[in-house]
Amino acid sequence: MVGSTPEEASLFSFPRTFIITGASSAEQYSFLPEAIRAEARRRMVTRFYELDRRNPKAIRIRDDHFVYLREDRSYFTRPYASGDKAQLLAMVVLVAEKEIIANRRLCALEDRPERNLIDLDVIAEHQSLEIKTAGLQARHLRIPFKIFDTSRLEVRDVAQAVSAFIKEVAVRRG
């Protein structure tokens, strides 16, 4: 579901965290202090949850990380949002071989210069932390968790697989 009302559609037309902070690009956003980005994420999630409560049949996919790599190469774990237990159907982590991730980042460097990290060891460590953190959070929230390996899949195939999983979870949840 990508916005069924004009208000919802506007949330998806440009990354909400950019709008909240006033940043005009991913690169500009990446240079904002961590505290400002964290508050923007919190406000974005709160706004999405408000929309969800107005339309409980809507299923939204929130593209987010569970762990963020800081400039000093330490990690920040995304905390639970207060509404996560009531709002989230499942958690999904998309993974790929570290060489494939590095190649994808190189190919997208012109559009996403802030994603210039192609150190294979750091990519592998970050991916491992994403899987571990998502699994722990899903277990804590008592929601399904699934890992999709995207190494050999086209974007369309990944989207279809994730969509099928989410629909299956939604049917089971009732």
Sine and cosine of phi, psi and omega as CSV:
sin_phi,cos_phi,sin_psi,cos_psi,sin_omega,cos_omega
0.00,0.00,0.88,-0.47,-0.02,-1.00
-0.88,-0.47,0.87,0.49,0.10,-0.99
0.99,0.15,0.97,-0.25,-0.01,-1.00
-0.99,-0.13,-0.23,0.97,0.08,-1.00
-0.90,-0.44,0.32,-0.95,0.04,-1.00
-0.84,0.55,-0.61,0.79,0.02,-1.00
-0.89,0.45,-0.71,0.70,0.01,-1.00
-0.92,0.40,-0.67,0.74,-0.01,-1.00
-0.86,0.50,-0.60,0.80,0.00,-1.00
-0.91,0.42,-0.47,0.88,0.03,-1.00
-0.93,0.38,-0.48,0.88,-0.07,-1.00
-0.99,-0.12,-0.16,0.99,-0.06,-1.00
-0.97,0.25,-0.38,0.92,0.01,-1.00
-0.49,-0.87,0.69,-0.72,-0.06,-1.00
-0.76,0.66,0.82,-0.57,-0.09,-1.00
-0.84,0.54,-0.62,0.79,-0.02,-1.00
-0.90,0.43,-0.50,0.87,0.05,-1.00
-0.92,0.39,-0.71,0.71,-0.02,-1.00
-0.88,0.48,-0.71,0.70,-0.03,-1.00
-0.87,0.50,-0.64,0.77,-0.07,-1.00
-1.00,0.01,-0.29,0.96,-0.06,-1.00
1.00,0.02,0.01,1.00,0.04,-1.00
-0.92,0.38,0.56,-0.83,-0.02,-1.00
-0.95,-0.30,0.00,1.00,0.01,-1.00
-0.40,-0.92,0.29,-0.96,0.06,-1.00
-0.88,0.47,-0.63,0.77,0.00,-1.00
-0.89,0.45,-0.73,0.69,0.02,-1.00
-0.88,0.48,-0.67,0.75,0.01,-1.00
-0.88,0.48,-0.65,0.76,-0.06,-1.00
-0.90,0.43,-0.36,0.93,0.00,-1.00
-1.00,-0.02,-0.06,1.00,0.04,-1.00
-0.95,0.32,0.49,-0.87,0.04,-1.00
-0.86,0.52,0.53,-0.85,-0.04,-1.00
-0.83,0.56,-0.63,0.78,-0.02,-1.00
-0.89,0.46,-0.62,0.78,0.02,-1.00
-0.93,0.37,-0.68,0.74,0.02,-1.00
-0.91,0.42,-0.64,0.77,0.01,-1.00
-0.90,0.43,-0.68,0.74,0.03,-1.00
-0.91,0.41,-0.62,0.79,0.04,-1.00
-0.90,0.44,-0.67,0.74,0.05,-1.00
-0.88,0.47,-0.69,0.73,0.00,-1.00
-0.88,0.48,-0.70,0.71,0.00,-1.00
-0.92,0.40,-0.62,0.79,0.02,-1.00
-0.89,0.46,-0.74,0.68,-0.01,-1.00
-0.89,0.46,-0.69,0.73,0.03,-1.00
-0.84,0.54,-0.70,0.71,-0.01,-1.00
-0.91,0.42,-0.69,0.72,0.04,-1.00
-0.88,0.47,-0.66,0.75,0.00,-1.00
-0.91,0.41,-0.58,0.81,0.08,-1.00
-0.88,0.48,-0.71,0.71,0.04,-1.00
-0.89,0.46,-0.66,0.75,0.00,-1.00
-0.88,0.48,-0.64,0.77,-0.01,-1.00
-0.91,0.40,-0.47,0.88,0.06,-1.00
-0.97,0.25,-0.42,0.91,-0.04,-1.00
-0.68,-0.73,0.97,0.24,-0.12,-0.99
-0.91,0.42,-0.27,0.96,0.02,-1.00
-0.99,0.12,-0.23,0.97,0.00,-1.00
-0.94,0.34,0.63,-0.78,0.11,-0.99
-0.89,-0.46,0.85,-0.52,0.01,-1.00
-0.91,-0.41,0.54,-0.84,0.08,-1.00
-0.95,-0.32,0.87,-0.49,0.02,-1.00
-0.99,-0.14,0.89,-0.45,0.02,-1.00
-1.00,0.05,0.92,-0.38,-0.10,-1.00
-0.45,-0.89,0.20,-0.98,0.12,-0.99
-0.95,-0.31,0.41,-0.91,0.07,-1.00
-1.00,-0.07,-0.44,0.90,-0.03,-1.00
-0.70,-0.72,0.72,-0.70,0.01,-1.00
-0.90,-0.43,0.69,-0.72,0.05,-1.00
-1.00,0.07,0.82,-0.57,0.04,-1.00
-0.99,0.11,0.25,-0.97,0.02,-1.00
-0.87,0.50,-0.52,0.86,-0.01,-1.00
-0.99,0.12,0.15,0.99,0.03,-1.00
0.96,0.30,0.21,0.98,0.17,-0.99
-1.00,0.03,0.13,-0.99,-0.06,-1.00
-0.89,-0.46,0.56,-0.83,0.10,-1.00
-0.90,-0.43,0.81,-0.59,0.02,-1.00
-1.00,-0.06,0.78,-0.62,0.03,-1.00
-0.91,0.42,0.84,-0.54,0.00,-1.00
-0.97,0.24,0.26,-0.96,0.10,-1.00
-0.90,0.43,0.57,-0.82,0.17,-0.99
-1.00,-0.02,0.47,-0.88,-0.08,-1.00
-0.86,0.50,-0.48,0.88,-0.02,-1.00
-1.00,-0.10,0.06,1.00,-0.10,-1.00
-0.84,0.55,-0.69,0.72,-0.06,-1.00
-0.86,0.51,-0.67,0.74,-0.04,-1.00
-0.99,0.15,-0.43,0.90,-0.18,-0.98
-0.98,-0.18,-0.51,0.86,-0.13,-0.99
-1.00,0.05,0.74,-0.68,0.08,-1.00
-1.00,0.08,-0.61,0.79,-0.09,-1.00
-0.27,-0.96,0.20,-0.98,0.14,-0.99
-0.85,-0.53,0.66,-0.75,-0.04,-1.00
-0.77,-0.64,0.66,-0.75,0.14,-0.99
-0.86,-0.52,0.79,-0.61,0.09,-1.00
-1.00,-0.08,0.81,-0.59,-0.01,-1.00
-0.84,-0.54,0.25,-0.97,0.10,-0.99
-0.37,-0.93,0.25,-0.97,0.08,-1.00
-0.88,0.48,0.60,-0.80,-0.10,-1.00
-0.86,0.52,-0.55,0.84,0.02,-1.00
-0.92,0.38,-0.59,0.81,0.02,-1.00
-0.93,0.36,-0.66,0.75,0.05,-1.00
-0.87,0.49,-0.71,0.70,0.02,-1.00
-0.87,0.50,-0.69,0.73,0.02,-1.00
-0.90,0.44,-0.67,0.74,0.03,-1.00
-0.88,0.48,-0.66,0.75,0.02,-1.00
-0.91,0.42,-0.65,0.76,0.05,-1.00
-0.89,0.46,-0.66,0.75,0.00,-1.00
-0.91,0.41,-0.50,0.87,-0.05,-1.00
-0.99,-0.15,0.10,0.99,-0.13,-0.99
-0.85,0.52,-0.61,0.79,-0.01,-1.00
-0.90,0.44,-0.64,0.77,-0.01,-1.00
-0.99,0.12,-0.47,0.88,-0.07,-1.00
-0.74,-0.67,0.94,0.35,-0.07,-1.00
-0.88,0.47,-0.38,0.93,0.01,-1.00
-0.95,0.32,-0.21,0.98,-0.01,-1.00
-0.99,-0.17,0.74,0.68,-0.09,-1.00
-1.00,0.04,0.03,1.00,-0.03,-1.00
-0.98,0.21,0.92,-0.38,-0.01,-1.00
-0.82,-0.57,0.34,0.94,0.07,-1.00
-0.93,0.37,0.90,-0.43,-0.11,-0.99
-0.88,0.48,-0.60,0.80,0.02,-1.00
-0.92,0.40,-0.65,0.76,0.01,-1.00
-0.93,0.37,-0.65,0.76,0.05,-1.00
-0.86,0.50,-0.73,0.69,-0.01,-1.00
-0.90,0.44,-0.69,0.73,0.01,-1.00
-0.89,0.45,-0.71,0.70,-0.01,-1.00
-0.88,0.47,-0.71,0.70,0.00,-1.00
-0.88,0.47,-0.66,0.75,0.03,-1.00
-0.88,0.47,-0.67,0.74,0.04,-1.00
-0.92,0.39,-0.60,0.80,0.05,-1.00
-0.86,0.50,-0.74,0.67,-0.03,-1.00
-0.89,0.45,-0.75,0.67,-0.02,-1.00
-0.88,0.48,-0.75,0.67,-0.05,-1.00
-0.91,0.41,-0.70,0.71,0.01,-1.00
-0.88,0.47,-0.67,0.74,0.02,-1.00
-0.88,0.47,-0.69,0.72,0.03,-1.00
-0.90,0.43,-0.69,0.73,0.00,-1.00
-0.92,0.40,-0.66,0.75,0.04,-1.00
-0.88,0.47,-0.68,0.73,0.02,-1.00
-0.89,0.46,-0.69,0.73,0.02,-1.00
-0.88,0.48,-0.66,0.75,-0.02,-1.00
-0.99,0.11,-0.14,0.99,-0.02,-1.00
0.86,0.51,0.76,0.65,0.06,-1.00
-0.80,-0.60,0.39,-0.92,0.01,-1.00
-0.88,0.47,0.47,-0.88,0.02,-1.00
-0.69,-0.72,0.71,-0.70,0.01,-1.00
-0.59,-0.81,0.58,-0.81,0.05,-1.00
-0.94,-0.33,0.75,-0.67,0.07,-1.00
-0.90,-0.43,0.85,-0.53,0.07,-1.00
-1.00,0.07,0.90,-0.44,-0.07,-1.00
-0.99,-0.16,0.14,0.99,-0.11,-0.99
-0.81,0.59,-0.66,0.75,-0.11,-0.99
-0.91,-0.42,0.30,0.95,-0.07,-1.00
-0.93,-0.37,0.49,-0.87,0.14,-0.99
-0.98,0.19,0.40,-0.91,-0.01,-1.00
-0.81,0.58,-0.69,0.73,0.00,-1.00
-0.85,0.52,-0.67,0.75,-0.01,-1.00
-0.93,0.37,-0.63,0.78,0.05,-1.00
-0.89,0.45,-0.73,0.69,0.00,-1.00
-0.86,0.51,-0.67,0.74,0.01,-1.00
-0.91,0.41,-0.66,0.75,0.00,-1.00
-0.91,0.41,-0.70,0.71,0.02,-1.00
-0.90,0.43,-0.69,0.72,0.01,-1.00
-0.87,0.50,-0.70,0.71,0.01,-1.00
-0.89,0.46,-0.67,0.75,0.03,-1.00
-0.89,0.46,-0.73,0.69,-0.03,-1.00
-0.90,0.44,-0.67,0.74,0.02,-1.00
-0.89,0.45,-0.65,0.76,0.03,-1.00
-0.88,0.48,-0.70,0.71,0.02,-1.00
-0.90,0.43,-0.67,0.74,-0.01,-1.00
-0.89,0.46,-0.64,0.77,0.02,-1.00
-0.90,0.43,-0.71,0.71,0.00,-1.00
-0.90,0.44,-0.58,0.82,-0.02,-1.00
-0.96,0.27,-0.45,0.89,0.06,-1.00
1.00,0.04,0.00,0.00,0.00,0.00
